[in-house]
């Protein structure tokens, strides 16, 4: 078990995104195949849109002759599934996200498997909720939280501009 200090629910220990930039390429052990860079129970990620607008994450469920398999909660599929890497990645480049694991790989995989067959829910059962819970964190979705903060900030800005415009209009009416 990893006894590292848990980061706050709001961010990674560095305050940066929990999705590190370690690209899925050559194995750290020197092999040409990237499949051996991951073990069952490891987190895995792929950027859904260029520029990391959205990152899709999962838990590696198997490594074998047919390649990697990944458990993830997928909006595209409508639930939690165990699927081949090529279906998970949808042509994107996969990498290891920098989300610390606070349980063993076996426990992380067992936790992810308990979710198989569940429905996808953006606000309570998306891919991040699954991975964070499987890795021993409180259930959370940093990307969703950032999106909600962005929407709230935009709404506040629109309300402020509308308030200024309404105040100017009211002053103009009083002065006319």
C-alpha positions as CSV (number, residue, x, y, z in Angstrom):
1,X,0.0,0.0,0.0
2,X,1.2,3.5,-0.9
3,X,1.4,5.6,2.3
4,X,2.0,8.9,0.6
5,X,0.1,11.9,1.8
6,X,-3.2,12.3,0.0
7,X,-3.7,15.4,-2.0
8,X,-6.6,17.7,-1.3
9,X,-9.8,17.1,-3.2
10,X,-9.3,20.3,-5.1
11,X,-6.0,19.6,-6.8
12,X,-2.9,17.4,-7.2
13,X,-0.1,18.0,-4.6
14,X,1.5,20.5,-7.0
15,X,-1.7,22.3,-7.7
16,X,-1.5,21.2,-11.3
17,X,-3.7,19.0,-13.3
18,X,-3.6,15.3,-12.1
19,X,-3.1,14.3,-15.8
20,X,0.7,14.1,-16.2
21,X,2.3,14.3,-19.6
22,X,4.0,10.9,-19.7
23,X,3.1,9.8,-23.2
24,X,2.4,6.2,-24.0
25,X,5.4,5.2,-26.1
26,X,8.4,3.1,-25.4
27,X,8.4,1.0,-22.3
28,X,10.3,2.5,-19.4
29,X,12.0,-0.9,-19.3
30,X,13.4,-0.4,-22.8
31,X,11.0,-2.6,-24.8
32,X,9.5,-1.4,-28.1
33,X,6.0,-2.2,-27.1
34,X,4.1,0.3,-24.9
35,X,1.8,-2.4,-23.6
36,X,4.3,-3.6,-21.1
37,X,4.5,0.0,-19.6
38,X,1.2,-0.7,-17.8
39,X,0.2,-3.3,-15.4
40,X,-3.3,-4.4,-14.3
41,X,-4.6,-1.9,-11.7
42,X,-2.7,1.1,-13.2
43,X,-4.5,4.2,-14.3
44,X,-4.4,5.1,-18.0
45,X,-5.6,8.2,-19.8
46,X,-6.2,9.6,-23.3
47,X,-6.9,13.1,-24.4
48,X,-10.3,13.1,-26.1
49,X,-9.8,16.5,-27.9
50,X,-6.5,18.1,-28.9
51,X,-5.0,20.3,-26.2
52,X,-6.4,18.2,-23.4
53,X,-9.8,19.9,-23.4
54,X,-11.2,16.6,-22.0
55,X,-9.2,13.7,-20.7
56,X,-10.7,10.2,-20.6
57,X,-9.3,7.9,-17.8
58,X,-9.6,4.2,-16.9
59,X,-8.0,1.4,-15.1
60,X,-5.9,-1.3,-16.9
61,X,-7.7,-4.6,-16.4
62,X,-5.4,-7.0,-18.4
63,X,-2.1,-7.1,-20.3
64,X,-1.7,-10.0,-22.7
65,X,-1.0,-11.2,-26.2
66,X,-4.1,-9.4,-27.5
67,X,-2.9,-6.1,-25.9
68,X,-4.2,-4.0,-23.0
69,X,-7.8,-4.0,-21.8
70,X,-9.2,-1.1,-19.8
71,X,-12.2,-0.6,-17.5
72,X,-13.7,2.9,-17.8
73,X,-17.0,4.7,-17.5
74,X,-17.8,5.8,-21.0
75,X,-20.5,8.3,-22.1
76,X,-20.1,6.9,-25.6
77,X,-21.0,3.4,-24.4
78,X,-23.4,4.6,-21.6
79,X,-21.8,2.8,-18.7
80,X,-18.8,1.0,-17.2
81,X,-17.2,-1.5,-19.5
82,X,-14.0,-3.6,-19.9
83,X,-12.8,-2.9,-23.4
84,X,-9.7,-3.3,-25.6
85,X,-7.3,-0.4,-25.6
86,X,-8.1,0.6,-29.1
87,X,-11.8,1.1,-28.1
88,X,-10.8,3.0,-25.0
89,X,-8.3,5.3,-26.8
90,X,-10.4,5.8,-30.0
91,X,-7.2,6.6,-31.9
92,X,-5.7,8.9,-29.3
93,X,-2.3,8.6,-27.6
94,X,-2.6,7.0,-24.2
95,X,-0.4,7.9,-21.2
96,X,-0.1,7.3,-17.5
97,X,-1.9,10.1,-15.5
98,X,-0.2,11.3,-12.4
99,X,-3.0,10.3,-10.0
100,X,-1.4,8.6,-7.0
101,X,-2.5,5.1,-6.0
102,X,-3.3,4.6,-2.3
103,X,-4.2,0.9,-2.7
104,X,-2.4,-2.0,-4.3
105,X,-2.9,-2.6,-8.0
106,X,-4.9,-5.8,-7.2
107,X,-7.2,-3.7,-5.0
108,X,-7.5,-0.9,-7.6
109,X,-8.5,-3.5,-10.2
110,X,-11.0,-5.2,-7.9
111,X,-12.6,-1.8,-7.0
112,X,-12.9,-0.9,-10.8
113,X,-14.4,-4.3,-11.6
114,X,-17.1,-3.7,-8.9
115,X,-18.4,-0.9,-11.2
116,X,-18.8,-3.0,-14.3
117,X,-22.3,-2.7,-15.8
118,X,-23.1,0.5,-14.0
119,X,-24.7,3.3,-16.0
120,X,-22.7,6.4,-16.9
121,X,-23.6,9.5,-15.0
122,X,-21.8,12.7,-15.8
123,X,-22.2,14.2,-12.3
124,X,-21.8,11.1,-10.1
125,X,-20.4,8.2,-12.2
126,X,-18.1,9.4,-14.9
127,X,-14.6,8.0,-15.8
128,X,-12.8,10.2,-13.2
129,X,-15.2,9.1,-10.4
130,X,-14.4,5.5,-11.2
131,X,-10.6,5.9,-11.4
132,X,-10.3,8.1,-8.3
133,X,-12.4,5.7,-6.2
134,X,-10.5,2.6,-7.6
135,X,-7.2,4.2,-6.7
136,X,-8.3,4.8,-3.1
137,X,-9.2,8.5,-3.3
138,X,-12.6,10.0,-2.4
139,X,-14.9,9.9,-5.4
140,X,-14.4,13.1,-7.4
141,X,-14.0,14.5,-10.9
142,X,-11.6,17.4,-11.1
143,X,-12.4,18.1,-14.8
144,X,-16.1,18.3,-14.0
145,X,-15.4,20.6,-11.0
146,X,-13.3,22.9,-13.2
147,X,-16.0,23.0,-15.9
148,X,-18.6,23.9,-13.3
149,X,-16.3,26.6,-11.9
150,X,-15.8,27.9,-15.5
151,X,-19.6,28.0,-16.1
152,X,-20.2,29.7,-12.8
153,X,-17.5,32.4,-13.6
154,X,-19.0,33.0,-17.0
155,X,-22.5,33.3,-15.6
156,X,-21.2,35.7,-13.0
157,X,-19.5,37.8,-15.7
158,X,-22.7,37.9,-17.8
159,X,-24.7,38.9,-14.8
160,X,-22.2,41.7,-13.9
161,X,-22.3,43.0,-17.5
162,X,-26.1,42.8,-17.5
163,X,-26.2,44.6,-14.2
164,X,-24.0,47.4,-15.5
165,X,-26.1,47.7,-18.6
166,X,-29.3,47.8,-16.6
167,X,-27.9,50.4,-14.3
168,X,-26.8,52.6,-17.2
169,X,-30.2,52.3,-18.8
170,X,-31.9,53.2,-15.5
171,X,-29.7,56.3,-15.2
172,X,-30.4,57.3,-18.8
173,X,-34.1,57.1,-18.2
174,X,-33.9,59.2,-15.0
175,X,-31.8,61.8,-16.9
176,X,-34.0,62.1,-19.9
